[in-house]
């Protein structure tokens, strides 16, 4: 665990991607909560889908960075 911590401290890009991923995951949850609050006739998953797509993009970039 200590070696991973040292590695992460040296690699700011990895930390930035982890933080961005967490922020997008949080934004996805917020978008889904708003979706559920909206009357069924007016619901759209567009905001949720956009957030989720961005989260996936960041996750792929993080995976590439680590491999």
N, C-alpha and C positions, 0 to 999 in steps of 0.2 A: 504493500500500500504506500509506503514511504517513497519508493522509487517512482510510482505513478504520480504522486503529488509533486515531486521534484520536476518530473517531465512536464507536467501541466503548467508549473510555474514558469518554465523556460519557454513554453510554446503559447504565446498570447493568442495566436490564431485559433488554436483548439479551444481555448477558454471563450473567445468571442463567439465561436460557432455554437458551443454548448449554451451560452447565455441567449443567443438569438433563437435557438431551438426551443428553449424553455419559454421565452416570450411569445413565440408563435403558438406553442401548445396552449398557453394561457389565453391568447387571443381567440383560438379555436373554441375553447370552452365558453368564452364570453359570447361569441357569435352563436353558438348552439343555444345558449341560455336565452338570447334575444329571439332566436327562432321559435323557441318553445313558448315565449310570452306573446308572440304575434298570433292574431286570430288565424285559424286554419286557411281561410280563403285568401289571405294576404301573405302566406309564408313563402319564403324563398331561401334555398340553401346556398345561394351564391356567395354570401359573405363567409359562411363556414367553409365552403369549398376552396375559396381563395386562401384563407388562412391555413387550411390543411395542406394545400399544394405547396405553399411557401415553407411550411414545416418539413414536408418531405424533401424539398430541394435542399434545405439546410442540412438535413440528416444525411442525404447523399454526399454533400460536400464534406461533411465531417468524416464520414466513412472513408472517402477518398484521401482525405488529409491524414488519417490514421494508418492507412494501409500502404 
